[in-house]
Amino acid sequence: MSGVKKNITQSKFNTVIEYFQSNPKQILFRVVALLLLFWFLFDDYGILKRVRMEIEYGSLLERYTIEQQKMLDNEQRIQHAREPDSIEKAARERYNFRKSGETLFIIRGE
């Protein structure tokens, strides 16, 4: 039985060798195309890395705009910090202060 298996394996091997010998340019072209495809996809500057970098850039840009808005809000609060209305507003919102005779309702967001 092992002789039959060996014979079948050898015949398959011979068939592959004959195909390579009959079409060497086609085989070379396919191998080069496959290598180029892997190079374009998985290189340090390949398509997959480029897509990941674009996604990260988008998230960083969004975070940057949020932080810029926070900075603008803080600058406005600093400019209006000396006004009595802003001091009263901060005391009411942050520290839950109230005037005498007022009822305080605390509504917490989720």
ROSETOR-194150 format. One record per atom (N, C-alpha, C, O, CB): x, y, z; residue in three letters. Coordinates in pm, whole numbers, padded with zeros to 5 digits, always signed. Glycine has a CB too. Example, Ala and Ser with C-alpha at 12.3 -4.5 7.8 and 13.67 -1.06 7.14 Angstrom:
BEGIN
+01319-00569+00780Ala;+01230-00450+00780Ala;+01320-00330+00780Ala;+01424-00332+00846Ala;+01131-00447+00905Ala;+01285-00225+00708Ser;+01367-00106+00714Ser;+01290+00003+00787Ser;+01341+00114+00804Ser;+01408-00060+00572Ser;
This chain:
BEGIN
+00080-00119+00000Met;+00000+00000+00000Met;+00085+00126+00000Met;+00049+00225-00065Met;-00091-00001+00117Met;+00195+00125+00071Ser;+00279+00245+00076Ser;+00341+00272-00060Ser;+00370+00387-00093Ser;+00389+00229+00182Ser;+00361+00167-00141Gly;+00413+00187-00275Gly;+00314+00259-00363Gly;+00353+00342-00446Gly;+00450+00054-00338Gly;+00186+00230-00347Val;+00081+00297-00425Val;+00070+00443-00383Val;+00057+00532-00467Val;-00055+00225-00408Val;+00076+00468-00251Lys;+00070+00606-00199Lys;+00187+00686-00251Lys;+00171+00801-00292Lys;+00069+00606-00044Lys;+00307+00626-00248Lys;+00427+00694-00293Lys;+00416+00723-00442Lys;+00459+00829-00488Lys;+00552+00609-00264Lys;+00359+00633-00517Asn;+00345+00650-00660Asn;+00247+00764-00692Asn;+00270+00843-00783Asn;+00298+00519-00724Asn;+00135+00771-00615Ile;+00037+00877-00636Ile;+00098+01012-00600Ile;+00079+01110-00673Ile;-00089+00851-00551Ile;+00170+01019-00490Thr;+00235+01143-00447Thr;+00337+01187-00551Thr;+00345+01306-00583Thr;+00302+01125-00310Thr;+00414+01095-00602Gln;+00516+01127-00700Gln;+00452+01174-00830Gln;+00505+01264-00896Gln;+00607+01006-00726Gln;+00340+01115-00868Ser;+00273+01158-00991Ser;+00215+01300-00975Ser;+00219+01379-01070Ser;+00161+01058-01029Ser;+00163+01331-00858Lys;+00113+01467-00832Lys;+00229+01566-00837Lys;+00216+01675-00894Lys;+00041+01475-00695Lys;+00341+01528-00777Phe;+00459+01615-00778Phe;+00507+01638-00921Phe;+00541+01750-00957Phe;+00573+01553-00693Phe;+00510+01534-01001Asn;+00551+01547-01140Asn;+00456+01636-01219Asn;+00500+01712-01305Asn;+00560+01410-01206Asn;+00328+01627-01190Thr;+00229+01712-01257Thr;+00253+01859-01225Thr;+00245+01945-01313Thr;+00086+01670-01216Thr;+00283+01888-01100Val;+00311+02026-01058Val;+00438+02076-01126Val;+00442+02188-01176Val;+00324+02036-00903Val;+00540+01995-01129Ile;+00667+02034-01193Ile;+00645+02059-01342Ile;+00700+02155-01396Ile;+00775+01924-01173Ile;+00567+01977-01407Glu;+00539+01996-01549Glu;+00463+02127-01572Glu;+00488+02197-01670Glu;+00458+01878-01604Glu;+00369+02160-01481Tyr;+00294+02286-01494Tyr;+00389+02404-01480Tyr;+00379+02500-01557Tyr;+00182+02294-01389Tyr;+00480+02400-01382Phe;+00578+02508-01365Phe;+00667+02522-01487Phe;+00698+02634-01528Phe;+00662+02482-01242Phe;+00707+02412-01544Gln;+00796+02416-01660Gln;+00723+02464-01784Gln;+00784+02528-01870Gln;+00856+02278-01684Gln;+00595+02437-01797Ser;+00521+02477-01916Ser;+00478+02624-01911Ser;+00458+02685-02016Ser;+00400+02389-01933Ser;+00463+02683-01789Asn;+00417+02821-01775Asn;+00507+02900-01680Asn;+00456+02951-01580Asn;+00272+02825-01723Asn;+00635+02915-01705Pro;+00721+02983-01607Pro;+00690+03132-01594Pro;+00697+03185-01483Pro;+00866+02965-01646Pro;+00657+03200-01704Lys;+00627+03344-01695Lys;+00499+03370-01616Lys;+00492+03464-01537Lys;+00615+03404-01835Lys;+00399+03287-01639Gln;+00272+03303-01567Gln;+00291+03279-01418Gln;+00235+03352-01336Gln;+00167+03206-01624Gln;+00368+03179-01382Ile;+00395+03150-01241Ile;+00473+03265-01179Ile;+00442+03310-01068Ile;+00472+03017-01225Ile;+00575+03313-01249Leu;+00655+03425-01199Leu;+00567+03549-01180Leu;+00578+03618-01079Leu;+00772+03456-01295Leu;+00481+03577-01276Phe;+00392+03692-01266Phe;+00300+03680-01145Phe;+00280+03777-01073Phe;+00309+03706-01394Phe;+00243+03562-01123Arg;+00154+03543-01008Arg;+00227+03559-00876Arg;+00173+03617-00781Arg;+00090+03407-01015Arg;+00349+03507-00868Val;+00426+03518-00744Val;+00461+03664-00717Val;+00448+03712-00605Val;+00555+03433-00750Val;+00504+03735-00820Val;+00538+03878-00804Val;+00413+03957-00766Val;+00420+04044-00679Val;+00601+03935-00934Val;+00301+03929-00830Ala;+00176+04000-00797Ala;+00135+03973-00653Ala;+00090+04064-00584Ala;+00064+03958-00892Ala;+00149+03851-00607Leu;+00115+03816-00471Leu;+00207+03888-00371Leu;+00161+03937-00268Leu;+00123+03664-00451Leu;+00335+03893-00402Leu;+00429+03964-00314Leu;+00399+04114-00310Leu;+00404+04175-00203Leu;+00574+03942-00362Leu;+00367+04171-00425Leu;+00332+04313-00426Leu;+00204+04340-00347Leu;+00194+04441-00277Leu;+00314+04362-00570Leu;+00108+04251-00357Leu;-00015+04266-00281Leu;+00012+04264-00131Leu;-00038+04349-00057Leu;-00114+04156-00317Leu;+00092+04169-00086Phe;+00128+04164+00056Phe;+00206+04288+00097Phe;+00188+04339+00207Phe;+00210+04038+00086Phe;+00291+04335+00008Trp;+00371+04454+00039Trp;+00280+04576+00054Trp;+00296+04653+00149Trp;+00477+04480-00071Trp;+00185+04595-00038Phe;+00094+04709-00029Phe;+00003+04702+00093Phe;-00033+04806+00150Phe;+00009+04718-00155Phe;-00034+04583+00134Leu;-00125+04570+00247Leu;-00055+04577+00382Leu;-00103+04644+00473Leu;-00201+04441+00238Leu;+00056+04509+00395Phe;+00113+04488+00528Phe;+00246+04557+00554Phe;+00308+04531+00657Phe;+00130+04342+00550Phe;+00293+04642+00468Asp;+00417+04714+00489Asp;+00398+04819+00599Asp;+00286+04843+00644Asp;+00464+04780+00358Asp;+00508+04881+00642Asp;+00499+04984+00746Asp;+00410+05100+00701Asp;+00343+05162+00784Asp;+00638+05036+00781Asp;+00408+05130+00573Tyr;+00323+05235+00520Tyr;+00218+05174+00427Tyr;+00178+05236+00328Tyr;+00406+05341+00445Tyr;+00173+05055+00459Gly;+00074+04985+00379Gly;-00066+05039+00400Gly;-00089+05129+00481Gly;+00077+04838+00410Gly;-00157+04984+00326Ile;-00296+05032+00327Ile;-00360+05011+00463Ile;-00431+05100+00512Ile;-00378+04961+00219Ile;-00339+04897+00525Leu;-00402+04871+00655Leu;-00353+04968+00762Leu;-00432+05018+00842Leu;-00375+04727+00700Leu;-00223+04993+00763Lys;-00170+05087+00861Lys;-00221+05228+00832Lys;-00250+05304+00924Lys;-00015+05085+00860Lys;-00231+05261+00704Arg;-00281+05393+00665Arg;-00425+05413+00713Arg;-00460+05521+00762Arg;-00272+05410+00512Arg;-00508+05311+00700Val;-00647+05321+00745Val;-00652+05338+00896Val;-00729+05420+00947Val;-00728+05195+00704Val;-00571+05262+00969Arg;-00567+05277+01115Arg;-00522+05417+01155Arg;-00576+05477+01249Arg;-00473+05172+01178Arg;-00423+05470+01083Met;-00374+05604+01115Met;-00480+05710+01085Met;-00491+05808+01159Met;-00246+05633+01037Met;-00557+05694+00978Glu;-00663+05789+00945Glu;-00772+05788+01052Glu;-00823+05893+01090Glu;-00723+05757+00808Glu;-00806+05670+01101Ile;-00907+05660+01208Ile;-00856+05728+01335Ile;-00930+05802+01400Ile;-00942+05511+01237Ile;-00731+05702+01369Glu;-00673+05765+01488Glu;-00666+05916+01472Glu;-00690+05990+01567Glu;-00534+05708+01516Glu;-00632+05963+01350Tyr;-00626+06107+01324Tyr;-00763+06171+01344Tyr;-00774+06279+01402Tyr;-00574+06134+01182Tyr;-00867+06104+01295Gly;-01002+06157+01312Gly;-01041+06168+01458Gly;-01100+06268+01500Gly;-01102+06070+01239Gly;-01009+06066+01537Ser;-01044+06072+01679Ser;-00963+06178+01752Ser;-01015+06245+01841Ser;-01023+05935+01744Ser;-00835+06193+01715Leu;-00753+06297+01778Leu;-00801+06436+01739Leu;-00799+06528+01821Leu;-00607+06279+01739Leu;-00844+06453+01615Leu;-00895+06582+01572Leu;-01023+06618+01647Leu;-01043+06733+01685Leu;-00921+06581+01421Leu;-01109+06520+01668Glu;-01232+06543+01744Glu;-01199+06579+01889Glu;-01259+06671+01946Glu;-01322+06417+01740Glu;-01104+06507+01946Arg;-01064+06537+02084Arg;-01003+06676+02094Arg;-01024+06747+02192Arg;-00963+06431+02136Arg;-00926+06715+01992Tyr;-00864+06847+01989Tyr;-00970+06957+01989Tyr;-00957+07055+02061Tyr;-00773+06861+01867Tyr;-01075+06941+01908Thr;-01179+07044+01903Thr;-01254+07052+02036Thr;-01291+07161+02079Thr;-01277+07015+01789Thr;-01276+06939+02100Ile;-01341+06940+02231Ile;-01256+07014+02333Ile;-01306+07096+02410Ile;-01369+06796+02280Ile;-01127+06986+02333Glu;-01037+07053+02428Glu;-01026+07202+02398Glu;-01016+07283+02490Glu;-00897+06988+02425Glu;-01027+07240+02270Gln;-01024+07382+02234Gln;-01149+07452+02288Gln;-01141+07563+02338Gln;-01014+07399+02081Gln;-01265+07387+02277Gln;-01388+07446+02327Gln;-01383+07461+02479Gln;-01430+07561+02534Gln;-01509+07361+02286Gln;-01327+07362+02548Lys;-01312+07372+02693Lys;-01222+07490+02730Lys;-01249+07563+02825Lys;-01254+07242+02752Lys;-01115+07507+02654Met;-01024+07620+02681Met;-01095+07754+02661Met;-01078+07845+02742Met;-00901+07613+02589Met;-01175+07765+02556Leu;-01249+07889+02533Leu;-01349+07915+02645Leu;-01365+08028+02690Leu;-01322+07883+02398Leu;-01418+07810+02689Asp;-01512+07824+02800Asp;-01440+07870+02927Asp;-01489+07957+02999Asp;-01585+07693+02826Asp;-01325+07811+02955Asn;-01248+07850+03074Asn;-01199+07993+03064Asn;-01198+08065+03164Asn;-01130+07757+03095Asn;-01157+08036+02945Glu;-01112+08174+02928Glu;-01226+08272+02952Glu;-01206+08377+03013Glu;-01053+08194+02789Glu;-01345+08239+02905Gln;-01461+08325+02929Gln;-01496+08329+03078Gln;-01529+08435+03131Gln;-01581+08276+02849Gln;-01487+08215+03144Arg;-01514+08214+03289Arg;-01412+08297+03364Arg;-01448+08366+03460Arg;-01513+08070+03342Arg;-01286+08294+03322Ile;-01182+08374+03388Ile;-01208+08522+03366Ile;-01192+08602+03458Ile;-01042+08336+03335Ile;-01248+08559+03244Gln;-01275+08701+03215Gln;-01393+08754+03295Gln;-01394+08870+03334Gln;-01301+08720+03066Gln;-01492+08670+03319His;-01611+08714+03392His;-01609+08672+03539His;-01713+08676+03605His;-01735+08658+03325His;-01496+08634+03590Ala;-01488+08584+03727Ala;-01513+08691+03832Ala;-01562+08661+03940Ala;-01353+08521+03752Ala;-01482+08812+03802Arg;-01498+08920+03901Arg;-01641+08976+03908Arg;-01672+09051+04000Arg;-01403+09033+03868Arg;-01724+08940+03816Glu;-01861+08990+03816Glu;-01941+08918+03926Glu;-01927+08797+03942Glu;-01928+08971+03676Glu;-02023+08990+03999Pro;-02099+08929+04109Pro;-02197+08821+04060Pro;-02220+08723+04131Pro;-02176+09037+04185Pro;-02254+08839+03943Asp;-02349+08739+03893Asp;-02278+08605+03866Asp;-02336+08500+03892Asp;-02417+08789+03764Asp;-02157+08609+03816Ser;-02086+08484+03787Ser;-02045+08413+03915Ser;-02045+08290+03922Ser;-01963+08511+03699Ser;-02010+08490+04018Ile;-01974+08430+04146Ile;-02097+08362+04206Ile;-02088+08251+04259Ile;-01916+08537+04244Ile;-02210+08429+04199Glu;-02334+08371+04252Glu;-02373+08246+04172Glu;-02415+08146+04231Glu;-02448+08474+04248Glu;-02359+08251+04041Lys;-02394+08136+03957Lys;-02305+08016+03990Lys;-02353+07904+04001Lys;-02380+08172+03808Lys;-02174+08041+04006Ala;-02082+07932+04040Ala;-02115+07873+04176Ala;-02110+07752+04194Ala;-01937+07981+04038Ala;-02148+07959+04272Ala;-02181+07910+04406Ala;-02308+07827+04404Ala;-02317+07726+04474Ala;-02197+08028+04503Ala;-02405+07866+04325Arg;-02530+07791+04318Arg;-02512+07657+04245Arg;-02561+07554+04291Arg;-02638+07874+04247Arg;-02439+07659+04131Glu;-02426+07538+04050Glu;-02330+07437+04109Glu;-02359+07317+04115Glu;-02381+07574+03911Glu;-02216+07484+04153Arg;-02113+07391+04200Arg;-02131+07348+04344Arg;-02114+07231+04379Arg;-01978+07452+04183Arg;-02164+07443+04428Tyr;-02163+07416+04571Tyr;-02303+07407+04632Tyr;-02316+07392+04754Tyr;-02085+07521+04642Tyr;-02406+07416+04550Asn;-02545+07402+04594Asn;-02584+07505+04701Asn;-02658+07474+04794Asn;-02568+07262+04647Asn;-02533+07626+04686Phe;-02573+07732+04777Phe;-02711+07782+04737Phe;-02754+07766+04623Phe;-02469+07849+04776Phe;-02779+07843+04833Arg;-02911+07899+04805Arg;-02931+08022+04893Arg;-02865+08041+04995Arg;-03024+07793+04829Arg;-03023+08103+04849Lys;-03059+08221+04927Lys;-03160+08178+05033Lys;-03225+08074+05020Lys;-03118+08335+04837Lys;-03172+08257+05135Ser;-03269+08222+05238Ser;-03410+08234+05181Ser;-03443+08330+05112Ser;-03253+08312+05363Ser;-03491+08135+05211Gly;-03628+08134+05162Gly;-03643+08058+05030Gly;-03755+08038+04984Gly;-03678+08275+05145Gly;-03534+08016+04969Glu;-03542+07941+04844Glu;-03541+07792+04873Glu;-03483+07747+04972Glu;-03426+07978+04750Glu;-03605+07717+04787Thr;-03602+07572+04797Thr;-03504+07522+04691Thr;-03507+07563+04576Thr;-03745+07508+04777Thr;-03416+07433+04734Leu;-03311+07382+04644Leu;-03352+07246+04591Leu;-03381+07154+04667Leu;-03174+07373+04718Leu;-03355+07235+04459Phe;-03382+07107+04393Phe;-03254+07065+04320Phe;-03200+07141+04240Phe;-03503+07118+04293Phe;-03207+06947+04349Ile;-03085+06895+04285Ile;-03126+06788+04185Ile;-03184+06686+04222Ile;-02983+06837+04391Ile;-03097+06813+04061Ile;-03128+06716+03954Ile;-02994+06667+03898Ile;-02917+06745+03841Ile;-03219+06780+03839Ile;-02970+06543+03916Arg;-02843+06486+03869Arg;-02865+06416+03736Arg;-02961+06341+03720Arg;-02783+06388+03972Arg;-02775+06442+03640Gly;-02781+06376+03510Gly;-02714+06239+03518Gly;-02638+06210+03610Gly;-02714+06461+03401Gly;-02744+06159+03420Glu;-02687+06024+03420Glu;-02549+06025+03362Glu;-02485+05921+03353Glu;-02774+05927+03343Glu;
